[in-house]
Amino acid sequence: MQNHEIDYRIFGEEMQYVEVELDPSETAVAESGAFMMMDDGIQMQTIFGDGSDQQGGGGLMGKLFSAGKRLLTGESLFMTAFTNVGHGKRRVSFASPYPGKIIPLNLMTLGNSVICQKDAFLCAAKGVAINIEFQRRLGTGLFGGEGFIMQRLQGDGMAFMHAGGHVFERNLQAGEMIKIDTGCLVGYTSGVQFDIEYIGGIRNKVFGGEGVFFATLRGPGKVWIQTLPVSRLASRILSFAAPGGRREEGSILGGLGNLLDGDGR
């Protein structure tokens, strides 16, 4: 096993956090802003990239290249490493950024590789590589909801993703295919074929309200799906926050109804 071996516990329901238990000299890495709390005896250090090449391989240019790849996924150049420098077990916790679920991934049992949304990664054992994953087909890149670039988590240790709402997984058999909303896709194992399918029909385009593309995923492999993409949550909040943007479902009173129910401030 090349990655640090860590134990963990996940707490909460809608706003979860993961508590990682570190033995002496073990390290966990996390995105900037994911840290919540830690025991005394844990040393916090900012590192280039994901820390998977911090053992001397590749030199300075290799580290800069690894960190630079993160810019393409919209992430920071830096990550934070938390190392147990004490003599006993120590714990460090990382919180989810919005309501949803934290998904533990044992990469050793998942073919050592999981492809996920750009902002899904939360934290991992040191040694897990967070690389870019280019979508090779033009249609997938342009209309896949995540652009040309996603993230690939590689290694044989534990990694943790976060997604919005409720998250469930589907195990696809060889040749089995599902179609889902492009924004609801969280991640999938490397054996799954990911593509985009056009929704035909002018009525679907104009009145469907669901966009004009599906994400199609064909097995074999495992797929993680979220019920509330953060983009959908943000657009709904913005529609209520914008002046004149509040819309009442089923109300024929319009603005008068907003005043009467006390929420039209």
Residue frames as qw, qx, qy, qz and C-alpha x, y, z in Angstrom:
[[0.000, 0.888, 0.460, 0.000, 0.00, 0.00, 0.00],
 [0.475, 0.322, 0.016, 0.819, 1.51, 3.31, -1.16],
 [0.208, -0.672, -0.099, -0.704, -0.92, 5.76, 0.48],
 [0.083, -0.230, 0.686, -0.686, -1.14, 6.49, 4.20],
 [0.394, -0.357, -0.830, -0.168, -3.71, 4.22, 5.87],
 [0.160, -0.188, 0.326, -0.913, -6.24, 6.26, 7.83],
 [0.079, -0.454, -0.876, 0.145, -9.33, 5.50, 9.90],
 [0.133, -0.181, -0.130, -0.966, -12.42, 7.72, 9.79],
 [0.062, 0.514, 0.803, -0.294, -15.93, 8.40, 11.10],
 [0.034, -0.349, -0.378, -0.857, -18.66, 10.49, 9.42],
 [0.034, -0.413, -0.664, 0.623, -21.00, 12.54, 11.65],
 [0.267, 0.383, 0.068, -0.882, -24.26, 14.33, 10.92],
 [0.547, 0.463, 0.696, -0.040, -27.05, 13.99, 8.41],
 [0.446, 0.850, 0.268, 0.085, -27.55, 17.07, 6.22],
 [0.157, 0.908, -0.343, 0.184, -24.42, 19.06, 7.17],
 [0.968, -0.181, -0.078, 0.154, -21.85, 16.32, 7.66],
 [0.045, 0.840, -0.538, 0.047, -18.23, 16.27, 8.69],
 [0.933, 0.104, -0.327, 0.104, -15.64, 13.51, 8.55],
 [0.464, -0.785, 0.405, -0.070, -13.27, 12.82, 11.43],
 [0.786, 0.434, -0.422, 0.127, -9.97, 11.28, 10.32],
 [0.739, -0.635, 0.223, 0.038, -7.88, 9.39, 12.87],
 [0.547, 0.704, -0.425, 0.158, -4.13, 9.57, 12.29],
 [0.893, -0.320, -0.077, 0.308, -1.46, 7.32, 13.75],
 [0.359, -0.757, 0.249, 0.486, 1.95, 8.91, 14.45],
 [0.230, -0.362, 0.585, 0.688, 3.52, 10.27, 11.22],
 [0.319, 0.487, 0.769, 0.263, 0.34, 9.71, 9.20],
 [0.012, 0.283, -0.089, -0.955, -0.94, 12.59, 7.04],
 [0.356, 0.645, 0.676, 0.005, -4.24, 13.63, 5.52],
 [0.162, -0.061, 0.267, 0.948, -4.57, 16.28, 2.78],
 [0.177, 0.693, 0.662, -0.225, -7.57, 18.52, 2.19],
 [0.263, 0.664, 0.333, 0.616, -8.84, 21.34, 0.03],
 [0.137, 0.093, -0.280, 0.946, -8.39, 24.86, 1.35],
 [0.443, -0.205, 0.015, -0.873, -11.38, 25.76, 3.50],
 [0.739, -0.182, -0.593, -0.265, -12.38, 22.18, 4.35],
 [0.389, 0.069, -0.725, 0.565, -10.70, 22.13, 7.79],
 [0.502, -0.682, -0.324, -0.422, -12.98, 22.23, 10.85],
 [0.519, -0.752, 0.329, -0.239, -11.00, 21.15, 13.96],
 [0.763, 0.294, -0.543, 0.190, -8.05, 19.05, 15.09],
 [0.792, -0.566, -0.151, 0.173, -6.39, 17.66, 18.21],
 [0.168, -0.886, 0.427, 0.071, -3.24, 19.07, 19.71],
 [0.612, -0.327, 0.681, 0.232, -0.22, 17.33, 18.23],
 [0.658, 0.520, 0.487, 0.245, -1.25, 17.67, 14.59],
 [0.258, -0.464, 0.253, 0.809, 0.96, 19.86, 12.41],
 [0.515, 0.751, 0.389, -0.139, -0.67, 21.84, 9.62],
 [0.351, -0.411, 0.455, 0.708, 1.34, 22.64, 6.48],
 [0.576, 0.700, 0.063, -0.417, 0.49, 24.24, 3.12],
 [0.560, -0.189, 0.686, 0.424, 1.80, 22.22, 0.16],
 [0.306, 0.384, -0.477, -0.728, 1.89, 22.50, -3.62],
 [0.539, 0.082, -0.712, -0.443, -0.67, 20.33, -5.36],
 [0.837, -0.324, -0.235, -0.373, -1.94, 17.16, -3.74],
 [0.447, -0.659, 0.572, -0.197, 1.22, 16.06, -1.94],
 [0.982, 0.085, 0.159, -0.061, 1.44, 12.75, -3.81],
 [0.768, 0.471, -0.159, 0.404, 4.91, 13.67, -5.13],
 [0.248, -0.909, 0.218, -0.256, 6.29, 15.20, -1.95],
 [0.876, -0.388, 0.241, 0.155, 8.70, 12.33, -1.37],
 [0.349, -0.594, 0.487, 0.537, 11.32, 13.78, -3.68],
 [0.546, 0.273, 0.696, 0.378, 10.10, 12.49, -7.04],
 [0.338, 0.775, 0.443, 0.298, 10.01, 14.91, -9.95],
 [0.422, -0.036, -0.091, 0.901, 11.89, 17.77, -8.27],
 [0.077, 0.430, 0.257, -0.862, 10.66, 21.35, -8.19],
 [0.303, 0.163, -0.482, -0.806, 9.36, 21.34, -11.78],
 [0.306, -0.226, -0.909, -0.169, 7.37, 18.17, -11.12],
 [0.118, -0.475, -0.672, 0.556, 5.74, 19.74, -8.07],
 [0.154, 0.384, -0.033, -0.910, 4.94, 22.93, -9.97],
 [0.312, 0.020, -0.718, -0.622, 3.40, 20.94, -12.82],
 [0.254, -0.351, -0.894, 0.113, 1.31, 18.89, -10.37],
 [0.024, -0.514, -0.459, 0.724, 0.08, 22.05, -8.67],
 [0.157, 0.278, -0.312, -0.895, -0.52, 23.82, -11.97],
 [0.194, -0.210, -0.879, -0.382, -2.89, 21.08, -13.12],
 [0.097, -0.523, -0.739, 0.413, -5.19, 22.07, -10.27],
 [0.100, 0.398, -0.005, -0.912, -5.67, 25.51, -11.79],
 [0.249, 0.012, -0.704, -0.665, -7.33, 23.85, -14.79],
 [0.314, -0.421, -0.850, -0.037, -9.94, 22.30, -12.51],
 [0.238, -0.746, -0.189, -0.593, -10.69, 25.66, -10.89],
 [0.757, -0.575, -0.256, 0.178, -8.98, 24.79, -7.62],
 [0.220, -0.932, 0.282, 0.055, -6.23, 26.54, -5.67],
 [0.532, 0.596, -0.584, 0.145, -2.55, 25.89, -6.35],
 [0.020, 0.391, -0.774, 0.497, -2.20, 24.80, -2.74],
 [0.743, -0.391, -0.488, -0.239, -3.63, 22.15, -0.46],
 [0.336, -0.674, 0.465, -0.465, -3.22, 21.67, 3.28],
 [0.689, 0.076, -0.713, 0.106, -1.51, 18.65, 4.87],
 [0.588, -0.623, 0.237, -0.458, -2.29, 17.59, 8.45],
 [0.655, 0.269, -0.678, 0.196, 0.38, 15.35, 10.02],
 [0.775, -0.619, -0.087, -0.099, 0.31, 13.64, 13.40],
 [0.403, 0.619, -0.517, 0.433, 3.66, 14.61, 14.97],
 [0.546, -0.551, 0.422, -0.470, 2.75, 13.24, 18.41],
 [0.035, -0.308, 0.947, -0.088, 3.11, 9.79, 19.92],
 [0.371, 0.271, 0.840, -0.289, -0.52, 8.63, 20.13],
 [0.228, 0.524, 0.712, 0.407, -3.53, 8.74, 17.84],
 [0.029, 0.373, 0.132, -0.918, -4.79, 12.19, 16.87],
 [0.341, 0.601, 0.719, 0.077, -7.95, 13.31, 15.06],
 [0.000, 0.267, -0.186, -0.945, -8.62, 16.02, 12.47],
 [0.375, 0.560, 0.715, -0.185, -12.05, 16.87, 11.06],
 [0.054, -0.061, 0.451, 0.889, -13.21, 18.28, 7.73],
 [0.368, 0.474, 0.552, -0.579, -16.66, 19.77, 7.09],
 [0.396, 0.483, 0.674, 0.394, -18.90, 19.68, 4.04],
 [0.144, -0.042, 0.084, 0.985, -19.28, 23.09, 2.31],
 [0.486, -0.043, -0.124, -0.864, -23.06, 22.89, 1.75],
 [0.736, -0.070, 0.488, -0.464, -25.98, 20.55, 2.64],
 [0.743, 0.388, -0.478, -0.263, -25.38, 17.06, 1.29],
 [0.957, -0.267, 0.115, 0.002, -23.45, 13.87, 1.93],
 [0.065, -0.725, 0.674, 0.125, -19.81, 12.92, 2.33],
 [0.954, 0.224, -0.116, -0.160, -18.89, 9.85, 0.28],
 [0.490, -0.608, 0.608, 0.143, -16.01, 7.65, 1.51],
 [0.797, 0.527, -0.257, -0.148, -14.01, 6.04, -1.30],
 [0.693, -0.441, 0.537, 0.191, -11.69, 3.12, -0.68],
 [0.450, 0.694, -0.392, -0.402, -9.73, 3.45, -3.90],
 [0.147, -0.356, 0.919, 0.082, -8.10, 0.05, -3.44],
 [0.412, 0.280, 0.855, -0.145, -11.50, -1.61, -3.92],
 [0.451, 0.763, 0.269, -0.376, -12.58, 0.74, -6.75],
 [0.782, 0.488, 0.189, 0.337, -9.91, -0.07, -9.30],
 [0.560, -0.320, -0.014, 0.764, -7.55, 2.57, -7.82],
 [0.099, 0.028, 0.275, 0.956, -9.29, 5.35, -9.73],
 [0.122, 0.704, 0.671, -0.196, -12.49, 7.43, -9.48],
 [0.180, 0.277, 0.291, 0.898, -13.49, 10.31, -11.79],
 [0.132, -0.678, -0.629, 0.358, -15.54, 13.06, -10.16],
 [0.124, 0.937, 0.249, 0.211, -16.84, 16.61, -10.51],
 [0.431, 0.560, -0.264, 0.656, -14.26, 19.38, -10.23],
 [0.216, -0.554, 0.350, -0.724, -15.50, 20.56, -6.82],
 [0.860, -0.309, -0.296, -0.278, -16.44, 17.16, -5.33],
 [0.706, 0.096, -0.538, 0.450, -13.10, 16.31, -3.67],
 [0.482, -0.843, -0.052, -0.236, -12.97, 17.05, 0.08],
 [0.294, -0.737, 0.602, -0.094, -9.94, 15.28, 1.60],
 [0.924, 0.220, -0.311, -0.039, -7.83, 12.12, 1.33],
 [0.819, -0.449, 0.185, 0.305, -4.98, 10.12, 2.78],
 [0.004, 0.810, -0.443, -0.383, -1.59, 11.46, 1.75],
 [0.339, -0.205, 0.845, 0.359, -0.41, 9.81, -1.44],
 [0.466, 0.607, 0.643, -0.024, -3.76, 9.96, -3.27],
 [0.245, -0.089, 0.369, 0.892, -3.19, 11.85, -6.53],
 [0.334, 0.724, 0.456, -0.395, -5.77, 14.42, -7.64],
 [0.314, -0.115, 0.565, 0.754, -5.27, 14.74, -11.40],
 [0.444, 0.406, -0.048, -0.797, -7.21, 16.30, -14.26],
 [0.477, 0.219, 0.842, 0.126, -9.43, 14.20, -16.51],
 [0.209, 0.312, -0.327, -0.867, -10.09, 15.56, -20.00],
 [0.688, 0.399, 0.528, -0.300, -13.33, 14.64, -21.73],
 [0.388, -0.176, 0.663, 0.616, -12.15, 13.38, -25.11],
 [0.231, 0.540, 0.717, 0.377, -15.39, 13.85, -27.04],
 [0.058, 0.233, 0.079, 0.967, -16.36, 17.35, -28.08],
 [0.480, -0.522, -0.424, -0.563, -20.03, 16.92, -27.15],
 [0.701, -0.463, -0.482, 0.249, -19.20, 15.60, -23.70],
 [0.460, -0.104, -0.201, 0.858, -16.86, 18.49, -23.04],
 [0.061, -0.268, -0.180, -0.945, -19.19, 21.22, -24.27],
 [0.572, -0.371, -0.250, -0.688, -22.47, 19.98, -22.81],
 [0.634, -0.109, -0.747, 0.169, -21.51, 17.64, -20.00],
 [0.512, -0.805, -0.243, -0.175, -22.26, 20.11, -17.23],
 [0.670, -0.643, 0.126, 0.348, -18.64, 20.06, -16.02],
 [0.219, 0.866, -0.364, -0.262, -16.86, 21.27, -19.17],
 [0.721, 0.476, -0.503, 0.004, -13.88, 19.51, -20.66],
 [0.305, 0.399, -0.727, 0.468, -12.16, 18.88, -17.35],
 [0.785, -0.535, -0.158, -0.269, -13.07, 16.73, -14.36],
 [0.230, -0.687, 0.649, -0.231, -10.94, 15.32, -11.53],
 [0.862, 0.068, -0.500, -0.044, -9.42, 11.85, -11.30],
 [0.521, -0.663, 0.462, -0.275, -8.60, 10.51, -7.82],
 [0.823, 0.304, -0.479, 0.027, -5.91, 7.83, -8.03],
 [0.066, -0.549, 0.718, -0.422, -4.24, 5.67, -5.41],
 [0.581, -0.144, -0.801, -0.037, -4.86, 2.81, -3.02],
 [0.141, -0.113, -0.639, 0.747, -5.98, 4.76, 0.06],
 [0.033, 0.696, 0.682, -0.221, -9.08, 6.54, 1.34],
 [0.071, 0.117, 0.187, 0.973, -10.50, 9.63, -0.34],
 [0.099, 0.567, 0.689, -0.441, -13.69, 11.57, 0.40],
 [0.044, 0.335, 0.463, 0.820, -16.07, 13.33, -1.98],
 [0.148, 0.415, 0.550, -0.709, -18.95, 15.66, -1.13],
 [0.036, -0.291, -0.657, -0.694, -22.17, 16.16, -3.08],
 [0.293, -0.103, 0.173, -0.935, -25.49, 17.96, -2.61],
 [0.764, -0.116, -0.098, -0.627, -28.74, 16.61, -1.21],
 [0.861, -0.204, 0.452, -0.116, -29.02, 12.84, -0.93],
 [0.263, 0.598, -0.701, -0.286, -26.36, 10.74, -2.67],
 [0.890, -0.030, 0.418, -0.179, -26.87, 7.19, -3.86],
 [0.069, -0.507, 0.763, 0.396, -24.79, 4.80, -5.90],
 [0.884, 0.313, 0.058, -0.341, -25.65, 2.50, -8.80],
 [0.455, -0.363, 0.765, 0.276, -23.69, -0.60, -9.69],
 [0.661, 0.538, -0.176, -0.492, -23.89, -0.99, -13.46],
 [0.828, -0.029, 0.540, 0.147, -23.43, -4.37, -15.09],
 [0.303, -0.218, 0.602, 0.706, -21.50, -4.75, -18.34],
 [0.039, 0.306, 0.687, 0.658, -23.49, -3.01, -21.08],
 [0.156, -0.738, -0.637, 0.162, -26.11, -1.61, -18.66],
 [0.229, 0.297, 0.097, 0.922, -26.82, 2.09, -19.27],
 [0.120, -0.740, -0.563, 0.346, -28.54, 4.85, -17.31],
 [0.225, 0.569, 0.213, 0.761, -29.42, 8.40, -18.33],
 [0.375, -0.661, -0.456, 0.464, -29.26, 11.19, -15.74],
 [0.084, 0.992, 0.075, 0.056, -29.29, 14.97, -15.58],
 [0.651, 0.492, -0.290, 0.500, -25.76, 16.21, -16.29],
 [0.107, -0.677, 0.365, -0.630, -25.59, 18.21, -13.06],
 [0.825, -0.427, 0.144, -0.340, -26.61, 15.23, -10.91],
 [0.906, 0.192, -0.293, 0.239, -23.54, 13.19, -11.80],
 [0.481, -0.837, 0.261, 0.014, -21.02, 13.17, -8.92],
 [0.078, -0.630, 0.755, 0.162, -18.51, 10.55, -10.00],
 [0.959, 0.178, -0.019, -0.218, -17.90, 7.13, -11.52],
 [0.709, -0.397, 0.509, 0.284, -15.24, 4.44, -11.62],
 [0.002, -0.576, 0.542, 0.613, -12.84, 4.34, -14.54],
 [0.253, 0.083, 0.921, 0.283, -14.54, 1.37, -16.24],
 [0.319, 0.693, 0.573, -0.301, -17.74, 3.36, -16.87],
 [0.330, 0.271, 0.455, 0.781, -18.22, 4.96, -20.30],
 [0.021, 0.669, 0.384, -0.636, -19.45, 8.56, -19.94],
 [0.215, 0.234, 0.537, 0.781, -21.11, 10.36, -22.85],
 [0.240, 0.358, 0.260, -0.864, -23.75, 12.99, -23.63],
 [0.212, 0.387, 0.842, 0.311, -27.01, 12.32, -25.45],
 [0.143, -0.031, -0.155, -0.977, -29.08, 14.96, -27.22],
 [0.292, 0.422, 0.756, -0.407, -32.79, 15.16, -26.32],
 [0.072, 0.198, 0.617, 0.758, -34.77, 15.44, -29.56],
 [0.102, -0.691, -0.706, -0.112, -38.05, 17.25, -30.05],
 [0.091, 0.504, 0.008, 0.859, -38.82, 20.97, -30.03],
 [0.584, -0.673, -0.216, -0.399, -41.27, 20.62, -27.12],
 [0.830, -0.344, -0.234, 0.371, -38.57, 19.07, -24.94],
 [0.501, 0.195, -0.061, 0.841, -36.24, 21.93, -25.75],
 [0.103, -0.507, -0.099, -0.850, -38.72, 24.75, -25.21],
 [0.621, -0.515, -0.058, -0.588, -41.01, 23.42, -22.47],
 [0.823, -0.086, -0.546, 0.132, -39.14, 20.55, -20.83],
 [0.384, -0.856, 0.176, -0.297, -37.32, 22.68, -18.28],
 [0.869, -0.394, 0.266, 0.142, -34.60, 20.04, -17.95],
 [0.151, -0.635, 0.589, 0.476, -32.11, 21.16, -20.60],
 [0.778, 0.481, -0.181, -0.361, -31.53, 19.40, -23.91],
 [0.499, 0.459, -0.729, 0.092, -28.83, 16.87, -22.94],
 [0.899, -0.416, 0.011, -0.137, -28.62, 13.73, -20.82],
 [0.068, -0.621, 0.780, -0.037, -25.51, 12.20, -19.32],
 [0.949, 0.061, -0.206, -0.233, -25.34, 8.57, -20.39],
 [0.217, -0.609, 0.748, -0.152, -23.26, 6.11, -18.38],
 [0.902, 0.153, -0.325, -0.240, -22.64, 2.55, -19.49],
 [0.709, -0.556, 0.428, -0.071, -21.21, -0.18, -17.26],
 [0.706, -0.473, -0.505, 0.154, -19.49, -2.03, -15.91],
 [0.329, 0.233, -0.361, 0.841, -18.72, 0.08, -12.87],
 [0.254, -0.618, -0.619, 0.413, -20.09, 2.19, -10.06],
 [0.092, 0.541, 0.230, 0.803, -21.80, 5.59, -10.40],
 [0.199, -0.436, -0.570, 0.668, -22.57, 8.17, -7.68],
 [0.010, -0.576, -0.490, -0.654, -25.59, 10.46, -8.21],
 [0.089, -0.195, -0.471, 0.856, -26.69, 13.54, -6.23],
 [0.079, 0.686, 0.722, 0.038, -30.26, 14.79, -5.86],
 [0.021, -0.973, -0.189, 0.131, -29.37, 18.49, -5.42],
 [0.658, 0.298, 0.027, 0.691, -26.49, 19.89, -7.48],
 [0.307, -0.533, -0.250, 0.748, -25.10, 23.03, -5.88],
 [0.062, 0.018, 0.391, 0.918, -25.65, 24.93, -9.15],
 [0.284, -0.517, -0.689, -0.421, -29.38, 24.13, -8.97],
 [0.429, -0.643, -0.504, 0.385, -29.53, 25.23, -5.33],
 [0.289, -0.328, 0.018, 0.899, -27.68, 28.47, -6.11],
 [0.046, -0.217, -0.516, -0.827, -29.91, 29.36, -9.07],
 [0.350, -0.632, -0.671, -0.167, -33.04, 28.81, -6.99],
 [0.411, -0.603, -0.330, 0.599, -31.72, 31.05, -4.20],
 [0.201, -0.156, 0.236, 0.938, -30.72, 33.75, -6.70],
 [0.119, -0.430, -0.654, -0.611, -34.17, 33.65, -8.33],
 [0.394, -0.739, -0.541, 0.069, -35.75, 34.47, -4.96],
 [0.451, -0.520, -0.119, 0.716, -33.12, 37.07, -4.06],
 [0.241, 0.155, 0.392, 0.874, -33.34, 39.02, -7.32],
 [0.259, 0.301, 0.257, -0.881, -35.71, 42.04, -7.34],
 [0.665, 0.304, -0.097, -0.675, -39.03, 40.92, -8.74],
 [0.379, 0.320, -0.846, -0.195, -37.75, 37.37, -9.05],
 [0.285, -0.023, 0.852, -0.439, -39.87, 35.73, -6.38],
 [0.503, -0.022, -0.576, -0.644, -42.53, 33.46, -7.82],
 [0.542, -0.121, 0.615, -0.559, -45.38, 31.91, -5.90],
 [0.084, -0.002, -0.953, -0.290, -46.42, 28.39, -6.88],
 [0.121, -0.494, -0.855, -0.102, -50.13, 28.19, -7.60],
 [0.063, -0.587, -0.402, 0.700, -50.88, 31.78, -6.51],
 [0.299, 0.648, 0.513, 0.477, -53.10, 34.00, -8.67],
 [0.225, -0.932, -0.223, 0.175, -52.55, 37.02, -6.43],
 [0.588, 0.603, -0.102, 0.529, -49.02, 37.72, -7.61],
 [0.280, 0.375, -0.387, 0.795, -47.35, 40.58, -5.72],
 [0.533, -0.492, 0.063, -0.686, -50.41, 41.08, -3.52],
 [0.934, -0.222, -0.271, -0.069, -50.10, 37.49, -2.40],
 [0.640, 0.226, -0.413, 0.608, -46.48, 38.07, -1.44],
 [0.098, -0.451, 0.277, -0.843, -47.52, 40.98, 0.77],
 [0.751, -0.386, -0.079, -0.531, -50.34, 39.03, 2.38],
 [0.933, -0.139, -0.317, 0.101, -48.21, 36.03, 3.33],
 [0.501, -0.848, 0.146, 0.097, -45.63, 38.25, 5.03],
 [0.779, -0.194, 0.362, 0.474, -42.69, 37.12, 2.88],
 [0.529, 0.697, 0.291, 0.386, -42.75, 39.81, 0.22],
 [0.328, -0.873, 0.036, 0.358, -40.24, 42.08, 1.91]]
